[in-house]
Structure formats: structure tokens, C-alpha cells
């Protein structure tokens, strides 16, 4: 079997070409590596493999041509780690999880700012068509009366995570007659995010891949206002101010410069819109952004059209 055929078949039969696996007589084993060099040079991909072959020693002899075989085997192994959801690479990386983090960078920008009085969430609402009803674009949703979240990434994945969080919150309230803490709610979401791959028969159904969405979870409980960032990797951290999505790098830098602990809730509203304005491609108005707040007295609420117009007017007057 040629190396080209092995690569096209996903490397399943690569061991039959390994002289150390007893895949043939010694004469056959010695002949295989010699044939690998010209065949590998004909492979159109990957570029890294072509570069390595071009840089090999031109004085290579049939006896040491097995190095090209090892190169091919390494490429095929990398391909297997790339596709394997639950398989670590030799460098200790889970490539599919890393790719899910990249998917978040394609999503719309979302920002959260925590103050002593509550938490403000703000998101960019991308309007892809003049026929699109902007009110149907939901980037901020309620989990419970005292918890809400903003999302960036795949909205379909976000719905699964949010529905899970809602069930956990209601179950906790029913069983213990108390509100679920914001940190516990975030932990429940991250536990779900880790439930991907191939499960054993009879286990609870799990996702076939990591989620492609990140959440900013804001709430007010007995510990006061809090803001958490949950990733597809199952990692979560608490922040005073955090930005996610396509404009997260520029937005986070702006938050680093402008945020301070003494911010009031109205000042946080303006800061969120000011930061979104700097990273948005379109001109900011009350239709393509959305704000929400979580406070002790009112709980979680999403701003209406009139409130949004008022905050945008305050931003423009500053």
C-alpha cells in the first residue's frame, strides 16, 4: 500500500508500513522506506510536510530514508489528534477545544461591567439584512429573576447551555427554597460544557463536540453583584469587567483603562456603550446594541427601546 493511499484513508493502516511491526519480510521492510520519499513529495498537502521534505538532506540513502517515513507517520498522527475530541496531542493540547475558542472570536462583541450597585451587560446586535427584525436577535437572556447572561458565538449552542442553567436554578429553588448562587449557576453551565465526546452505553446523552459559545453571566445574590466568564473548555473566572467576541481585544484594553471600582450604574452603562462604539464596524444606535442590568431591588431586566435611546443620548452628550 502506498503512503498516498494510507494518508487518504486517515492513517488506519500506517502500522503495516512500519518495519518494526512485522508487516512483512526484512527485504520488504527495507524496500518500503525507499519508496516513501518520492511518494511523499507528490502529496499536495500539508505545506509543512512539503517544506520538511524539501529541506531534507539530499544525500539521503535508502538506509536512512526511513526518516521520511517517520515524518509521514507524524503528520498522520497529528491529523488523528486533530479529529479526536477526547484525545490529547503529545504536546498536551485538545485541538477541538481550541477551535471552539476560535469560533467565539467570530461572534458579536459582548461586554459586562460590575459595580457595587449591580452589573451591566451590553452586546452588539449585528443586523445582516434590512428586512431583519432587530427585536428577534436575542443576545442577552434571563436565566432566573436574579441572573442573566450575554453570549458570543453559536446561538444554538447558547440555547442548550441556558436551558440547562434554567432547569438547575428552578430545581435548586424547588428543593431548597432559596435562590441559586451565581457561582453555582456558572458551575452547572461549565459542567455541561465538559460533557462532550463519546459516552459509554447507558450514560447521560452528551454533545458530540465542544460548545462554540462563551457566556458572560451576571447576577446578584447574598454575596452581592458578580460577573463570570464561562468558556467552552469548562473554565470560568470572576471579573470586574470583561469583553468577549470579535472585538474583545480592543474592548478589553479600553476597559482596563476606563474601569474603576467606584463606577456607578449609569456610568457603567455609558462605559459599556462607549467601548462597544469603538469596536463596532457599524455606527452605534439604539437598534444595534442591547443593554441589561442586574440589581438587588429589581433583579435582572433587559432595557426597552426608550431606555436604550436615553443611554445612547447620554453617550453622545459626553
N, C-alpha and C positions, 0 to 999 in steps of 0.2 A: 504493500500500500504506500502511495506517495505521501509526502508531507502536505502537499496541497489538499489531498483528499482528507487527511487527518484534521487539518485546520478547519476545513469546511464542515466536517462532521462534529465540530466542537471539542476535539481532543479526546474523545471517548476511547479511541484505540491507540493512543500515543504510546502506551506501555509495550505494545507489540514491536515497536521500533527500538526499544531500549535494549542494548546488548546485555545489560545486567539482569534482565528479566527472563532469560531463557526463551526468547521469542524465535529461535532458530539456531542453526549451527554456527560455529565460530566464524567460518568463512562468510556466511550470510550476514552475521552481525558486523563484521568488518566492512562489508560492502555497503551497508545502509548509510552510515555517516558520510561516505564519499559522495553518495548521490544527493545528500541533503543540500549541499552548498549551491549548486546551480538551480535547484528547485526553489529554494528559499528566495533566491534573487528574483524569481519571476513573480513572487507574491506582490499584489498591488498595495496591500496594507499589512501592518500599520507602518507609518512613516518611521517610527522609532526603530523598527526591525530592519528596514531598508538601510537606515543610517548606520546601524551597527554592522551590517554585512559589508557596506562599502568601506568601513574603517578597519576591517579585519586585516590581519597580516597576509599580504599577497603571496608569501612563501609557504602558506599552509599546505601541509601534505595530507594524503589520505589518512595517515595515522592520527593526526590531531584535528581532523575535520569534524570530530565529534563535538567540538565546542559550538559549532553552528547548530548541531542537534540540541544541545543544552539551551541555546538561545531560543530555538523554536518551542521547546518544551516550556520555557519560562513564559513566553508570550501566551501560550495556550492556557497555562496555569492562571495567569493574570486575568484572562478572559473568563475563566471559571469563577474566580473570586468576584469578578465584576457582576456576574449574574446571580451569584449565590447570596440570598438575602441574609441568612444566618451564619455565613462563613466569614471569618476574619482573614484578611490577607496576611502574608508573612510580616508586613510592617505594622500589623495590629489595627487595620482600618476596615470599616464596613462601608463599602463604596455606595451601596444603595441608600444608606442613611445620609451620606454626604451629598448625594444627588438630590435627596428630598430637601436638604437645607438650601441647595441652589434654586430649587423651584420657588422657594419663598421670596427670593430676590427678584422674581419676575412679577410678583403681586403688587397691588397698590400699597402705598405707604400708610402706616397706622402709627399713631403716637399716643402715649399715655403719660400723664404727669400727676404725681401725688402731692397733695398739700395737707396741712393739718386739719382742714375742714372737709376734705373729700378728695376724690380722684376724677380727673377729666380725661376722657378718651376722645380722640379725633381721628378720622380716616378720610382718605381721598376716594371719591366715587368716580371711577372712570366711566365717562359717557361715550360709548363706542359708536352710537348712532343717534341722529336727531329724532328718530322715531322711538327711542328707548325711553320708557317712563322711569325717571330717576328714583322715584319712591320705591321702585321694585328692587333696587340694588341695596341689599342688606349687608353691610359690613360691620355693624355693631348690633349685638343681640343681647337679650336678657337671659340669664341663667336662673336667677332667683330674684326675689324682691331686693336683696341687698348685694347681688353680684351681677356683673355684666362683663362682656368681653368684646374686643375688636380683633379682626382676623386679617391675615395677609397670606395669600396662596390659593390653593384649590378650595373653592367654597363648598363643593360636595363633601370633601373630607371634613371641613369645619362643621358641617351639619351633624355628622356622626359623632364627633367629639362633644359638641354642645348638647346633643340629645342625651348622651351618656352622663354628662355633668348634671343635667336637669333631673334625671332619674336618681342619681346619687344624692342630690340635695333634698329631693322630696322624700326619699327613703329615710334619710337621716332625721328629717323633721318629724316623720311619722313614728319612727322607733324611739326617738329620744326627746321629742317635744322641745327641740331647740334648733336654732339655725346652724347650718353647716358653716364652719370656718372657711375663710377664703383660701387659706393654705391647704386645707383638706380637700377642697374642691379642685384646686390645681393639681394636687397629688393624684386624685382619681382620674383626671384627664391624662396625665402623664403615664399612669399605669396602663391606660388603654392604648396610648401611643406605642408602648413597648410590645403590644400583643400582635406581632406580625411574623410571618414565616409559615412553616409547615407544622401544624399541631398534631399530636397523637390522636388516634381514633377515640372518640368519646369526650374529648376536651371541648371546652367552650370555643365557639367559632371565632377565628381570628382573621385579621387582614392578610392578604397575600403580599402586601408591600407596605413600607412605611407611609405614614400620612405626609402629604405635601402641603402642610399649612402650619403656621405659627399663630399663637394667640397671645394677646395682652389681656390678662384677667384682672379686673378691678373690683374691689368690694369694700364693705365697711362692716366690721364685726366687733367683738369685745376688745380686740387688740387695736382698734382704730382703723383708719383708711390704709389700704395696702394695694400694691400693684405688682403683679407677677408676669413673667415672660415664660411661656411654655413652648418647647421646641419639639419637632418630630422624633428626636432622639430620646425623648423621655426626660430630658433635663429641664429644670425650672429654677429661676432665680427671682429674688425680690428686688425691685428697682424703685428709685425716687422718680426717675424719668427714663423712658425707653422708646425707641423707634424701631420698627420692623418694616420690611418690604423693599421695593426697588430703590427708594430714596433714603434708606436707613442710615447710610454712612454720613451723608451730608446733614441729615436731620439730627443724628446723634451728636455730631460736632457742634451744631447750633445749641442743642440742649445743654451740652457741657458748659458752654459759655454763658447762657442766659438763666439757667435754673439756680434757684437758691431756696433754702428751707422756709423762708418767711413769705413765700408766694401766697397770695390769696386766691380764692376760687376764680373770681373774674380775671385776675392777672394770668392765671393758668390757662383760661380759655383763650385769651389773646395770644399767649405764648405758643399754644398748640397750632392755632391758625397761622401765626407768623412763620412758624417752622415749616408747616405744610406748604405755604405760599412759596418758600424758597426752593423747594424740591419738586414742585408740580410743574409739568410741561404746559398745562392749560392755565388760563387766568383764573384765579380763585374767586368763587362767588358762593352764594348761599345754596346753590343747587348741586355743586360738585364736591362738597365737603359735608361731613356729618359730625356732630358732637354729641356726647352723652356725659352724664355725671353720676357719681355715687356719693351720697351724703348720709349722715346719721339720721336726720329727720325724715327726709323724703325717700331715701333709698336710691335705687337705680332708675334713671329715666333718660330717654332719648329726646333731644331738643326738637321742637317743632319748627315750622318754616319761619314764623315770626321771630322766635328766639334766635335762630340762625342769622337772620337778616340783621338783628340788633348786634350780635357779636361781630359780624363782618363789618358793620358800620364803625364799631369801636376800634377794630383793627386798622381801618383806613384813616381814622382820625388821629391815630398815634403817630 
